[in-house]
Amino acid sequence: MNLSKTHNLRSDGSRLWSTIVETAAFGGTPAGGINRLTLSPEDGHVRDWFRDACAAAGLTVTVDALGTQYALRPGRDMSRKPIAFGSHLDTQPTGGKFDGVLGVLAGLEVIRSLNDAGIETEAPLLVVNWTNEEGSRFAPAMMASAAYAGDFTTDDILAKRDAAGITVADALDAIGYRGSEPVGAQAIGAFVELHIEQGPVLEAEGKTIGVVEGGQGIMWFDGVITGFESHAGTTPMPRRRDALLALSEFALAAETIALAHAPSAVATIGEAAILAPSRNVVPGRVAFTLDVRDPRATTLDAMESALRDAAADISGRRRLEIALTRIWRKEPVPFDPAIVAAIDAAAESLGHSRRRIISGAGHDACNLAAKVPAAMIFVPCKDGISHNESESATQADCAAGADVLLQTVLRLANAPAPTEA
């Protein structure tokens, strides 16, 4: 192999940008974002586009029982496990054009660039579109990669329901993406995920590339506060058992607890609903969600203990019940040092400014890291905004990220074959 040819290889940034714009039409919103909930008709359309684009690039596309798409490019040594890279194509209800999408389309661009240059790698290459990374329609988030890693069974995931009562199984069948391949059957030797940062650090520091060393831990809770419904005009304030006021106090307590573990800890109540609401009734029941994150497991433990203490204190004083159920916990994830080093070296060889960073958001790579060597590449997004229709990244930064991904993949795929233990 001509090493200078591979060392000088770059992606086609204009072509990558064109695919980002083209696929944004699937679920595009008037405000310029994307509403492409997982397993929706719009998700089905973009999956079809991706399948056809991969086939046109000479890849063999398979689909597993949870709808994850795998696009394989052969290598010289087909006995080696493929080097995988990708992300997800589903979005939030008011999502942007880059979250997840960049990683999948940059993966496709890596393949196209290698094809254009006539370069064959030693190990096979695999571009992956994971099902339901966002978790906005079906919970938990990142469920397909979690099932691949062994955190859930396929049946566990297929039985999950959305707010309308539709199961994952039914939604997969509706768009024709319940594949025949068992989850986990597709071997992966290593996984690299390119993503926008979804935070402000890279932009604020003027850095082009984030070399991601790991992901922080995440806990999700479901909460229900049960007070007592009573007449809004006749119930004196001291005698009320107002579930909404209790939620307000608990939300402020969660903020205080997160601030006590600054600067890394965060806590968010992202959903809240009065059950059976009425204008002239004191709220008797409120349901809510709570998202808690920190890079340290000990901090997660401390925050959960403090949150439960706060719930007990509020419920006692306000004479009501606060049920706080943890439905998911993902431990902090260290990424593979060798892949992190390969990303760092690739960025350096390309002359990009860079910094080591921890991911504040959860990603499929965080799940995969429990099963295979994995790491991530970040590029800046404007003002750190994501999960929003105004989410934005520059063509130059997207191209830089794709170039680093390309060079990282080449380093991993052409390295000496690992010795099996």
MOSUL-V475740 format. One record per run of one state. SS is the DSSP state (H for helix, E for strand, L for the rest). FROM is the first residue (numbers start at 0). TO is the last residue. If there is no record, write none. Layout:
# MOSUL-V475740
{{SS FROM TO} {SS FROM TO}}
This chain:
# MOSUL-V475740
{{L 0 1} {H 2 6} {L 7 11} {H 12 22} {L 23 26} {E 27 27} {L 28 32} {E 33 33} {L 34 39} {H 40 55} {L 56 58} {E 59 63} {L 64 67} {E 68 72} {L 73 81} {E 82 86} {L 87 93} {E 94 94} {L 95 99} {H 100 116} {L 117 123} {E 124 128} {L 129 141} {H 142 148} {L 149 152} {H 153 157} {L 158 159} {E 160 160} {L 161 165} {E 166 166} {H 167 174} {L 175 179} {E 180 180} {L 181 188} {E 189 195} {L 196 199} {H 200 204} {L 205 207} {E 208 214} {L 215 215} {E 216 225} {L 226 226} {E 227 227} {L 228 228} {E 229 230} {L 231 235} {H 236 238} {L 239 239} {E 240 240} {L 241 241} {H 242 258} {L 259 264} {E 265 267} {L 268 270} {E 271 273} {L 274 279} {E 280 281} {L 282 283} {E 284 293} {L 294 295} {H 296 317} {L 318 319} {E 320 329} {L 330 331} {E 332 333} {L 334 335} {H 336 348} {L 349 352} {E 353 358} {L 359 362} {H 363 367} {L 368 371} {E 372 378} {L 379 380} {H 381 383} {L 384 393} {H 394 412} {L 413 420}}
